[in-house]
Amino acid sequence: MRLNALPRLLCRLTGCNRSSPGAVHYSKTTSSSRRCFSSSSSVVDLRSDTVTAPSRPMLEAALTAPTGDDVMGEDPTVIQLQEYMADLAGKEAGLYVPTGTMANLVSIMAHCHTRAGEIIIGANSHISLWEAGNAASLAGVHTRQLPETPDGVLRHDDIRDAFRLDTDDHCAKTALICLENTHNMLGGAVLNPDDIHATGKLAHDELGIQLHIDGARIFNAVVASQQSLQNICQHVDSVSICLSKGLGAPLGSVLVGDKEFIRLAKRARKRCGGGMRQAGVVAAMGLYAVQNNVERLEQDHIRAKRLGAELHSNGFFLPRNGQVDTNLIFFGLPPDSKVSREELIPRLLKEYGIKLSGGYSRGGELFRLCTHMDLNDEGVDRAAEAIVSLCCGRP
């Protein structure tokens, strides 16, 4: 590639100007004082922290990354990322995989190396609700789904009651407990590190099984709890860590654990079609993300808390009495809402240029907002104003 073509390539890949995310361009109708969204305006996208575009420095890291064949274990950038993540978590080794769903799946397959095992998971966990039942359909593993506390942990008495040995021919043998930190469906709740440590000790010392954490947004937990990743994970056997959510990489997760676990997970990755060749191109973006974009997650948390407080103060329902820990907010419409839940999403987009997602628990009554690095204060304030104005009828 000619060097003078690089800026044009970067502009095409990054899309809109990163220097002014959420920029506002309104036009007013002559018949109403309500702001109307113009097709030339920037959309404020609060659906997920996966919608971010890779930054220019991230793309430059990809373009200059040394590569090799990762299936053969020869990509130096992938090796660097895996070692970096394992060191952060205090584990022996790491494994780079394309997606967070695959990271959880190969973890389950490695822990339950023979089929017909059983894992204990939260009923509202991502593994339970949003990974297409792959533990059963692909790994041949049965799931016991337990209710979580409002803070996202599993009660130890419930775990003990669900635990089963294979001494009874009727039962699948329990091999693994899975937690989720932060907990998506509980509004980005941060698990208390002491609760994680206690669950790890229960698993290891009393039940003789292992503990996995779905850590898709675990760096949000690191920032919110002001605890190191190593401290959070010290009594955990494996952690899946997503690089494409709040950290802003375009794809990829890293799984960490001991060397034997990673060996088995690598075999499972192959069976799932997750082996990549010159993967250093994308691994470089993941490495840039984790080295540069962790501390800034606090900005996402501050904006989410401000947005949640605005909705809560205007009569919207928020779980956990309005408590927002990180960058996720679930909310329901106020009892006297001027719009129905079916109308909210299309009208917010058409009239205000606001995107959010809906159809979550409580019979599909809840909507989700997610702050991320491609938003700014102006965009978040614009979203709050739009939702309150539309639902509460305030100009």
C-alpha positions in Angstrom: 0.0 0.0 0.0 1.3 3.5 -0.9 1.8 5.6 2.2 -0.2 8.5 0.9 -3.2 6.2 0.7 -3.1 5.5 4.4 -5.0 8.6 5.6 -7.8 7.9 3.1 -8.0 4.2 4.2 -8.2 5.3 7.8 -11.0 7.8 7.1 -13.0 5.1 5.3 -12.6 2.6 8.1 -13.3 4.9 11.0 -16.4 6.5 9.4 -17.6 9.7 11.1 -15.3 12.3 12.6 -14.2 10.8 16.0 -13.4 14.2 17.4 -17.1 15.1 17.7 -19.2 12.1 18.6 -22.9 12.7 19.2 -22.7 16.2 17.5 -26.1 17.8 17.4 -27.7 19.3 14.3 -31.4 20.2 14.8 -34.0 21.8 12.6 -37.2 23.1 14.0 -40.6 22.6 12.5 -42.8 25.6 11.9 -45.8 23.9 13.6 -44.2 22.9 16.8 -41.4 23.7 19.2 -40.4 20.1 19.3 -37.0 19.4 17.9 -37.1 17.3 14.8 -34.3 15.1 13.7 -32.7 15.9 10.4 -31.3 13.3 8.1 -28.0 15.2 8.2 -27.8 15.0 12.0 -25.6 12.6 13.9 -27.4 9.7 15.5 -26.8 9.1 19.3 -26.5 5.3 19.4 -27.2 3.9 23.0 -28.0 0.4 21.9 -24.7 -1.2 23.0 -21.0 -0.5 23.6 -20.3 -2.8 20.7 -21.3 -0.1 18.1 -18.1 1.9 18.4 -15.8 2.4 15.5 -12.1 1.7 15.9 -10.0 4.8 16.4 -7.3 5.9 14.1 -4.4 4.9 16.5 -6.1 1.5 16.8 -6.2 1.1 13.1 -2.6 2.2 12.8 -1.6 -0.4 15.3 -3.3 -3.0 13.1 -1.5 -1.8 10.0 1.9 -2.1 11.5 1.4 -5.3 13.6 3.8 -8.2 13.0 1.9 -11.4 12.1 2.2 -15.1 11.8 0.0 -18.2 11.7 -1.9 -18.2 15.0 -3.3 -21.7 14.4 0.3 -22.8 14.5 1.0 -20.6 17.5 3.3 -18.3 15.5 1.6 -14.9 15.5 3.8 -12.6 17.7 1.1 -10.0 18.2 -1.5 -12.6 19.4 1.1 -14.1 21.7 1.8 -10.7 23.1 -1.9 -10.0 23.7 -2.4 -13.4 25.3 0.5 -13.0 27.6 -0.4 -9.5 28.5 -4.0 -10.4 29.5 -2.9 -13.5 31.4 -0.4 -11.4 33.4 -3.1 -8.8 34.2 -5.4 -11.5 35.5 -2.7 -13.3 37.4 -3.1 -16.5 35.3 -0.7 -18.8 33.5 -1.9 -18.4 30.0 -4.4 -16.8 27.6 -6.2 -17.7 24.4 -7.5 -15.3 21.8 -10.9 -16.1 20.2 -13.1 -14.2 17.8 -16.1 -13.5 20.1 -17.2 -13.4 23.7 -19.8 -16.1 23.1 -17.1 -18.5 21.8 -14.9 -17.6 24.8 -17.6 -18.8 27.2 -18.4 -21.8 25.1 -14.8 -23.1 24.8 -14.4 -22.4 28.5 -17.4 -24.7 29.3 -16.1 -27.3 26.9 -12.6 -27.2 28.5 -14.0 -27.5 32.1 -16.5 -30.2 31.1 -14.0 -32.1 28.9 -16.3 -35.1 28.6 -19.9 -34.6 27.5 -23.0 -35.0 29.7 -21.6 -32.7 32.5 -23.5 -30.0 34.2 -22.8 -26.4 35.1 -24.5 -24.0 37.5 -25.3 -20.6 36.1 -27.5 -17.6 36.9 -31.0 -17.7 35.4 -30.5 -14.2 34.0 -26.9 -14.6 32.9 -25.7 -14.0 29.3 -24.8 -17.7 29.0 -28.4 -18.6 30.0 -30.3 -16.1 27.9 -28.2 -14.8 25.0 -25.8 -17.5 23.7 -28.4 -19.6 21.8 -28.3 -22.5 24.2 -24.9 -23.5 22.9 -23.8 -25.2 26.1 -26.4 -27.8 25.5 -26.5 -27.9 21.7 -22.8 -27.7 21.0 -21.0 -28.7 24.2 -23.4 -31.4 25.3 -23.5 -29.8 28.8 -26.6 -29.4 30.9 -27.2 -26.1 32.7 -28.7 -25.7 36.2 -30.1 -22.1 36.3 -30.4 -20.5 39.7 -31.8 -17.1 40.6 -29.2 -14.3 41.2 -29.4 -11.8 44.1 -30.0 -8.2 43.0 -26.2 -7.8 43.1 -25.6 -10.6 40.7 -24.2 -13.4 42.9 -25.6 -16.9 43.5 -26.6 -17.9 47.0 -24.4 -20.5 48.4 -27.2 -22.6 49.8 -28.7 -22.6 46.3 -25.4 -23.8 44.8 -25.1 -26.5 47.4 -28.7 -27.7 46.7 -28.0 -27.7 43.0 -24.7 -29.5 43.2 -24.8 -33.2 42.0 -22.4 -36.1 41.8 -22.5 -38.9 39.3 -23.0 -41.5 42.0 -26.7 -41.5 41.0 -27.3 -42.7 37.5 -30.1 -40.2 37.1 -27.9 -37.1 37.5 -25.4 -35.2 35.5 -22.2 -34.5 37.4 -21.7 -30.8 38.3 -18.3 -29.6 37.0 -18.5 -25.8 37.0 -20.0 -22.6 38.5 -20.3 -19.6 36.2 -20.7 -16.0 37.4 -21.0 -12.8 35.3 -19.2 -9.6 36.1 -20.5 -7.0 35.4 -24.0 -8.5 35.1 -25.7 -7.4 32.0 -29.4 -8.1 32.8 -29.0 -6.6 36.3 -28.1 -3.3 34.7 -24.3 -3.6 34.7 -24.2 -4.6 38.4 -20.6 -5.0 39.8 -20.1 -8.2 41.8 -18.4 -7.6 45.2 -14.9 -9.2 45.0 -15.5 -10.7 48.4 -18.5 -12.6 47.1 -16.5 -13.9 44.2 -13.7 -15.0 46.5 -16.3 -16.8 48.8 -17.9 -18.5 45.8 -14.4 -19.6 44.6 -13.6 -21.1 48.0 -17.0 -22.9 48.0 -16.3 -24.4 44.6 -12.8 -25.4 45.3 -12.7 -26.4 49.0 -16.2 -27.8 49.6 -17.5 -29.0 46.3 -14.3 -29.8 44.4 -15.4 -28.0 41.2 -14.2 -24.9 39.3 -15.4 -21.4 38.9 -15.6 -19.4 35.6 -16.4 -15.7 35.2 -18.0 -14.3 32.1 -16.1 -11.1 32.2 -17.3 -9.5 29.0 -17.3 -6.2 30.8 -15.0 -7.0 33.6 -12.9 -3.9 33.1 -16.0 -1.9 33.9 -16.0 -3.8 37.2 -12.3 -3.1 37.7 -12.8 0.6 37.3 -16.0 0.8 39.3 -14.7 -1.3 42.3 -11.2 0.2 42.1 -9.8 -3.3 42.4 -7.2 -4.9 40.1 -8.2 -7.5 37.7 -5.8 -9.9 39.4 -7.5 -9.3 42.8 -11.0 -9.9 41.4 -9.8 -13.1 39.7 -7.6 -14.6 42.3 -10.0 -17.4 43.3 -11.4 -17.9 39.8 -10.2 -20.7 37.5 -11.0 -19.0 34.1 -12.2 -15.6 32.9 -13.5 -14.6 29.4 -12.7 -11.0 28.7 -14.2 -9.1 25.8 -12.2 -6.5 23.9 -15.0 -5.3 21.7 -17.4 -3.8 24.2 -16.4 -0.7 26.3 -12.7 -1.0 25.2 -13.6 -0.3 21.6 -11.8 -3.0 19.6 -13.8 -4.3 16.6 -13.7 -7.9 17.7 -12.1 -10.5 19.9 -12.0 -11.9 23.4 -9.2 -13.4 25.5 -9.7 -16.4 27.7 -7.3 -16.8 30.7 -6.6 -19.6 33.0 -4.0 -22.2 33.8 -1.9 -23.9 31.0 -3.9 -27.2 31.0 -7.2 -25.4 30.8 -5.9 -23.2 27.9 -4.7 -26.3 26.1 -8.1 -27.9 26.3 -9.8 -24.6 25.4 -7.6 -24.3 22.3 -8.7 -27.7 21.2 -12.3 -26.7 21.7 -11.7 -23.5 19.8 -10.6 -25.6 16.8 -13.8 -27.7 17.0 -15.8 -24.5 17.0 -14.0 -23.1 13.9 -12.4 -20.3 15.9 -8.8 -20.7 14.7 -7.5 -17.7 12.8 -4.4 -17.4 10.8 -2.7 -13.9 10.6 -4.9 -12.8 13.5 -2.3 -10.2 14.7 -4.0 -7.6 12.6 -7.1 -7.7 14.8 -5.2 -8.7 18.0 -3.2 -5.5 17.7 -6.4 -3.5 18.0 -7.4 -5.5 21.0 -4.0 -4.9 22.6 -4.2 -1.2 21.9 -7.7 -1.1 23.4 -6.7 -2.8 26.7 -3.6 -0.7 27.1 -5.3 2.6 26.4 -9.0 2.5 27.0 -9.5 1.1 30.5 -9.3 4.2 32.6 -11.6 6.2 30.4 -14.4 3.7 31.2 -15.1 5.9 34.2 -16.4 8.6 31.8 -19.0 6.1 30.6 -20.1 5.3 34.2 -20.5 9.0 35.0 -22.6 9.6 32.0 -24.7 6.5 32.6 -25.3 7.5 36.2 -26.4 11.0 35.2 -28.7 9.6 32.5 -30.2 7.0 35.0 -30.7 9.7 37.6 -32.6 11.9 35.1 -34.9 9.1 34.1 -35.5 8.0 37.7 -36.3 11.5 38.9 -38.9 11.8 36.1 -40.9 8.7 37.1 -39.3 6.0 35.0 -38.9 2.6 36.5 -35.3 1.6 37.1 -34.3 -1.8 38.7 -32.4 -1.7 42.0 -34.2 1.5 42.9 -32.3 3.4 40.3 -28.8 2.3 41.2 -26.4 2.4 38.3 -23.0 0.9 38.8 -21.4 1.1 35.4 -22.4 1.9 31.8 -25.7 0.0 31.5 -29.2 1.3 32.3 -32.5 -0.7 32.1 -35.7 1.3 32.4 -39.4 1.0 32.1 -41.9 3.7 31.1 -43.6 5.8 33.7 -47.2 4.8 34.5 -48.6 7.8 32.7 -46.3 7.7 29.7 -47.5 9.6 26.6 -46.1 6.9 24.3 -46.5 3.1 24.4 -43.5 0.8 24.7 -44.1 -0.2 21.0 -43.9 3.4 19.9 -40.9 4.6 21.9 -38.0 3.1 19.9 -39.2 4.1 16.4 -40.3 7.6 17.5 -37.0 8.3 19.3 -35.1 7.5 16.2 -37.4 9.3 13.7 -37.9 12.5 15.8 -34.7 12.8 17.8 -32.1 10.5 16.2 -31.7 8.4 19.4 -31.2 4.7 19.2 -31.8 2.3 22.1 -32.8 -1.3 22.5 -35.9 -2.8 24.1 -37.9 -6.0 24.7 -36.0 -7.0 27.9 -37.4 -8.9 30.9 -40.5 -8.1 32.9 -42.6 -9.2 30.0 -40.6 -7.1 27.5 -41.3 -3.9 29.5 -37.7 -2.8 29.9 -35.5 -0.8 27.5 -31.7 -0.7 27.7 -29.3 2.2 27.4 -25.5 1.7 27.1 -22.9 4.5 27.3 -19.6 4.1 25.4 -16.5 5.8 24.0 -18.2 7.2 20.9 -20.6 9.3 23.0 -20.1 12.7 24.6 -21.9 14.7 27.3 -23.9 16.6 24.7 -25.2 13.4 23.1 -26.1 11.8 26.5 -27.9 15.0 27.6 -29.7 15.1 24.3 -30.9 11.5 24.8 -32.2 12.2 28.3 -34.1 15.2 27.1 -35.6 13.3 24.2 -36.8 10.4 26.3 -38.3 12.6 29.0 -39.9 14.9 26.5 -41.4 12.2 24.5 -42.7 10.1 27.4 -43.7 12.9 29.8 -44.9 15.4 27.3 -42.5 18.1 28.3 -41.2 20.5 25.7 
